[in-house]
Amino acid sequence: MSPAPTVRTRGTLVIDIDACKGCDLCVDSCPPGVLVMTEHETNARGYRYPRLLAGCTGCQACSQICPDFVFQVYKYETPLELPGGPS
């Protein structure tokens, strides 16, 4: 049996889910493509919101484009290997 696939991540996000209006701008602007919008879950105001997958680079594109300032971006000094790579 082969080991579980991993993804190198250089950053992470804290997302203020309840402040999000579900505009999708962050998803479209994410260079590594690790932000996806929820499909069935909504926040307290009824909007879909982004979720972070493994592989964030900490580039801050999401926080720079977000009109509602819902992202706090953190970049790791040393990249981490996280489970969740392609199968």
C-alpha positions in Angstrom: 0.0 0.0 0.0 1.4 3.4 -1.0 1.7 6.3 1.5 -1.1 8.9 1.5 -0.5 11.7 -1.0 0.7 15.1 0.5 0.6 18.7 -0.6 3.2 21.3 0.3 1.6 24.4 1.9 3.4 27.6 2.6 0.6 29.5 4.3 -2.9 29.4 5.8 -6.0 31.6 6.2 -8.4 32.5 8.8 -11.8 33.3 7.1 -14.5 35.3 8.8 -17.3 33.2 7.4 -20.1 35.3 8.7 -18.7 38.5 7.0 -18.6 36.8 3.6 -21.1 37.7 0.9 -20.2 34.9 -1.4 -19.0 37.0 -4.3 -16.5 34.3 -5.6 -13.8 37.0 -6.2 -11.3 35.2 -3.9 -11.8 31.8 -5.7 -11.2 33.4 -9.1 -8.1 35.2 -7.9 -6.4 32.3 -6.0 -3.2 31.4 -8.0 -2.8 27.9 -6.6 -6.6 27.3 -6.8 -7.0 26.2 -3.2 -10.2 28.2 -2.4 -13.5 26.7 -3.2 -17.0 27.9 -2.4 -19.3 25.8 -0.3 -22.2 24.3 -2.3 -24.7 23.5 0.4 -23.5 25.3 3.5 -24.3 29.0 4.1 -23.2 31.5 6.7 -25.6 33.1 9.2 -26.6 35.7 6.5 -27.5 33.0 3.9 -24.4 33.3 1.7 -22.1 30.5 0.5 -18.5 31.1 1.7 -15.0 29.9 0.7 -13.2 26.9 2.2 -9.4 26.5 2.1 -7.9 23.3 0.7 -4.3 22.2 1.2 -1.6 24.0 -0.8 -2.0 27.7 0.2 1.1 29.7 -0.7 0.3 32.7 1.5 0.3 35.0 -1.5 -2.5 37.2 -0.1 -4.4 37.5 -3.4 -7.6 36.6 -1.7 -7.3 39.3 1.0 -6.3 41.9 -1.5 -9.4 41.4 -3.7 -12.0 40.7 -1.0 -14.3 43.7 -0.7 -15.4 42.6 2.8 -12.0 42.0 4.4 -12.8 38.4 5.5 -9.3 37.0 5.2 -6.3 37.0 7.5 -3.3 35.4 5.7 -0.4 33.8 7.5 2.8 32.6 5.8 4.9 29.8 7.3 8.7 30.3 7.6 9.1 26.6 6.7 6.6 24.9 4.3 4.5 22.1 5.7 3.6 18.8 4.1 -0.2 18.2 4.6 -2.3 15.2 3.6 -4.6 15.9 0.6 -2.6 15.6 -2.6 -4.0 14.1 -5.8 -4.7 10.4 -5.6 
